[in-house]
Amino acid sequence: GPLAISDSEACRLRDLMTHRGPDDAGLWRGGGLDAATGCSAGCPEVLLAHRRLAVLDPTPAGHQPMVTPETLDSGRFVLVYNGELYNEPELRQRLIREGVRLSTGCDTETLLCWLASRGRAGLADLRGMYALALYDRLEQSLLLARDPLGIKPLYRWLGQQAGADLLLFASEPVPILEHPAVTPEPDLLGISTYLTTIRTVLGERTMFAGVRSLLPGQSLVFDLRGDRLTSNHSALGLETPAIAETQAARFGQVQESLHESVTAHLRADVPTCCLLSGGLDSAIITSIANDHHADLRTYCAGSPEAAPVNGISQADDFAHARSLAETLGTHHTEVAVDRAMFLDRWREMVAAQGVPLSTPNEVAINAVAQRLRADGCVVTLSGEGADEIFGGYDHTLRPAAAHIAAGNVEPGLFHLRAAAWCPVEAKLRLFTRETWARLDGDAHLRGWFAEEFAATARGEEPLADHLRFQRRVNLTGLLQRLDTATMLASVEGRTPFADRWVAGLAEGLPMGDRFVPPGRTKIALREAFAGVLPASIVQRPKASFPLPFQRWLDGVGDCFGKSALLRELVRPEVLSRVAASPGEHWNLAWPLANLAIWGE
């Protein structure tokens, strides 16, 4: 039926995400189309709102929500979309050959016309990052879809208003929670998941009761006819190309694929730059980008106070990034993060995005995003995803290899422990007895890891199964971290490694091209770019914008006693002990302080 929300209230909810789209705002309200007359058929009423970050064709022509022209189909389809299509030129040419007339240079129009002619099946042809909603006024159906690697977030809530089903969706939870039909309540299972894994989203579950995340590659079609909404589910995965027979040829495929991906990710009508941490992954992206981009800007963030990570100090990280920038001739900027900035921005980010932070270096990513935006850059390329896709985490893959060799048969529990920020066994001593009983001993978390591993395992190469599962669990969280930290600064973060084609190629490589115990990581990347990058970069261990947050946590325990949420869930003696020595108990102090700030 008619939506019980005014345009002004809808705009207020939309504008809670102004940081995601400061350049334009739009609102569309309407109903279905009568098949016989092509005229508006009234109910059900749909309201679509959008904030635009203009990257391609930054003119009013890219305004959203975007409706198909009246001359094409009487305005049958309406689209809202956040993301970027990297194969847009190819899709555009195919549409033109089919006789479709495109009037803008914006990928939104290309996407709208592509899906209008092909429906949900057209999602399989997309290469890019996206969260989208497409309303078909004739069929009175709504398609929600998210890209296969989960780069762009999409949340939904299905509830009741005035006796009928109501569907809400957004790129962030906050606008959903602010809707008058929603009563924000924490999800206890989501909180327990966060304390164990520091992930605010795991699978579909979020930290808010009733708010669910679309899975990577998931699409849902809702039938809007009638008072009860029904949906059906579909999922997109990766496509593995033909893999060369010799190792040298496969390494050539990797290099060629990344060159093509970076080139596609550089496409923009606004200033573009790269994040350069001094490690292998960002160095690969930056060196390729520098071949295609005159006067490339690069940025590095961190704190010179940071303790060494894998034997690397932050000063070393800055020095390696600076040295590579000098070699490539980029305009390089270093963004230093101190304790005061860290504590202030941490609280601001939790308030703005409506969820706790996952890792402390989200603050560093946001700090560098704010700086590059102040310098006029709107798009930045990042090396996120290389470790998950090409086998870069020795600290998890080496134990996995030992786990397999020992013949252990509980991969779900193994991966739960591997993903744990707070030791799984410590949860029993952390929660109050009542809370632990309500959680049923974290049975949901153990069950999720076991079921997901079983769903992804192929049984052909056990270590590859473990790497595939780590990609499925870890990558989405890291990409969400990059998206939220950059979009809070109105910057589009792009990830050439987390590309459907690159990831599909990596998936098809033999495990010996990715990881060999006891510690040879990202073999294909190191070999493919050994003659391109300095040996000091190619062989460097991983260190990504580290911060000395353990030392900076002194005093954060003061908020524990004021937090009604923590007092309800956590044993008082645990809160007292962690508050007294937060640096010593940093693996508890970090998530507990985040929950206290979030609970406010």
Secondary structure, DSSP 8 states (H G I E B T S, - for coil): ---S--HHHHHHHHGGGGGG-BSEEEEEEEEEE-TTT-SEEEEEEEEEEEEE---SS-SGGG-SSEE--HHHHSS-EEEEEEEEETTHHHHHHHHHHTT-----S-HHHHHHHHHHHHGGGGGGG--EEEEEEEEETTTTEEEEEE-TT--S--EEEEEEETTEEEEEEESSHHHHHHSTT----B-HHHHHHHHHH--S-BTTB-SBTTEEE--TTEEEEEE-SSSS-EEEEEE---------SSHHHHHHHHHHHHHHHHHHHT--SS-EEEE--SSHHHHHHHHHHHHH-TT-EEEEEE-TT---BTTB-HHHHHHHHHHHHHHHT-EEEEEE--HHHHHHHHHHHHHHHSS--SSTHHHHHHHHHHHHHHTT--EEE--TTHHHHHT--HHHHHHHHHHHHTT---HHHHHHHHH-SS-GGGHHHHB-HHHHHHHGGGHHHHHHHHHHHHHH--SSSHHHHHHHHHIIIIIHHHHHHHHHHHHTTT-EEE-SSS-HHHHHHHHHS-GGGT-BTTTB-SHHHHHHTTTTS-HHHHT-----S---HHHHTTTGGGGTTT-HHHHHHB-HHHHHHHHH-TTTTHHHHHHHHHHHHHH-
